[in-house]
Amino acid sequence: MSQMPLPRLTKSNYDNWSVQMKALLGDLEAWEVTRDGFEDLTDTAGYTAAQNKALKETRSK
């Protein structure tokens, strides 16, 4: 799979850039998170030790 370079936002290309980014994020199935946001987990009661460790590692990235 070849990768297309990410479009760079400039003062004059917002319309084109926004269409490209929406398409890219949609393809990556990330547009909904971008559009709607996400809810960060605060209650991890019931998580296993492995799940808590994975969550901690993910948050530290």
C-alpha positions in Angstrom: 0.0 0.0 0.0 1.5 3.3 -1.0 1.0 6.3 1.3 -0.1 9.7 0.1 1.6 12.6 1.8 -0.6 14.4 4.3 -1.9 17.6 2.9 -0.5 20.7 4.6 -2.9 23.4 5.7 -2.0 26.8 4.4 -3.7 30.2 4.5 -5.2 29.6 1.0 -6.1 26.0 0.8 -8.6 25.3 3.6 -11.4 24.2 1.4 -9.3 21.6 -0.4 -7.4 20.6 2.7 -10.6 20.0 4.7 -12.1 17.7 2.0 -8.9 15.7 1.8 -8.7 15.3 5.6 -12.3 14.3 5.9 -11.7 11.6 3.2 -8.5 10.4 4.9 -10.0 10.3 8.4 -13.1 8.6 7.0 -11.0 6.0 5.3 -9.2 5.4 8.6 -12.6 5.2 10.4 -11.6 8.1 12.5 -13.9 10.8 11.2 -16.6 10.2 13.8 -14.1 10.8 16.6 -12.9 13.9 15.0 -16.4 15.2 14.4 -18.0 14.1 17.7 -15.1 13.8 20.1 -14.7 10.9 22.5 -15.4 10.3 26.1 -12.3 9.5 28.2 -12.7 6.6 30.6 -12.7 7.6 34.2 -14.2 4.6 35.8 -12.1 1.5 35.2 -13.8 -0.6 38.0 -14.1 -4.1 36.8 -11.1 -3.9 34.5 -8.5 -6.7 34.8 -4.9 -5.9 35.7 -4.0 -6.5 32.0 -6.7 -4.1 30.8 -5.6 -1.4 33.3 -1.9 -1.8 32.2 -2.8 -1.6 28.5 -4.9 1.6 29.2 -2.1 3.2 31.1 0.4 2.4 28.3 -1.9 3.8 25.7 -2.5 7.0 27.6 1.3 7.5 28.0 1.9 7.6 24.3 
